[in-house]
Amino acid sequence: MRRFFVSLILLLFPILLISQNAQKKFISLSPSITEIFFEIGAQDSLVGVIFPNNYPKEASKKEVVASYGVVDYDRIFALKPDECLTIEGMQSNEELKRIRKLNIAVVEYKMENIDDLCAVIKDIGIKTQKEKSAEEKLLKLEKELEEISKDIVKTKGILVVGLDPTVVVGKGSFLNDVLKKCGVENVFENNSPSYFSPSFEMMIEKKPELLIFPKGEINENKIEELAEKMKKFVPPLKIIQIDADLIMRPSLRILEGMKQLKLQTKKDKN
């Protein structure tokens, strides 16, 4: 009898081991999280994504289960993910509540600064058994941030993320931290909420040296209209545009957006 139980345990052990190490399935409800999965080589565990899923190109092959303001609950349920991962504010509380009612766990990450981004990369690495890859990416991130922090030129600016109405970056936002690390003093750093609509008078009163826009996110004519209007009251005023995907998404590509911002800021001062 004892020999029988030993044989049974030996037979079941590989099955239990495979079950324990089985790859978990995830759905990304944030474009930046989708990018992080690919950046650390964990894309095979990603069964569904939110639109836009345009980077990297391989992300476009993943099944789309949501877009801004729209969630396909039936499709999410059918994919049977272990967890849905998102960034705070990407979905409403009601949308996330409905996903949880499907008995699907939802992780909502805080993203207020670069440290939060590092924590997300590390956590996704742990969840997907890609800790080593995640750590390598974090070391690279740390080194590149050190380089970006060298020889920065201090300047005052406003990062405009929307027009009609005008929306700017305020206190406690991820982009506020990005500006600071590039040497740009956000003139609305102490204003709440994180993204808010100032009056035109508030903007000229702050006397910014830079107006920064996410390129491709806002109509060019609207940018030019605001810029020309402000230049009458705040000369000289430099207009900078950074590719929206590089500056707006909290992923490792933020480094490229920061490099571009720093470069254009230095050109402005030299």
Summary of the structure (lengths in Angstrom):
residues: 270
radius of gyration: 22.5
end to end distance: 85.3
largest distance: 93.0
contacts: 825
relative contact order: 0.11
helix: 48%
strand: 19%
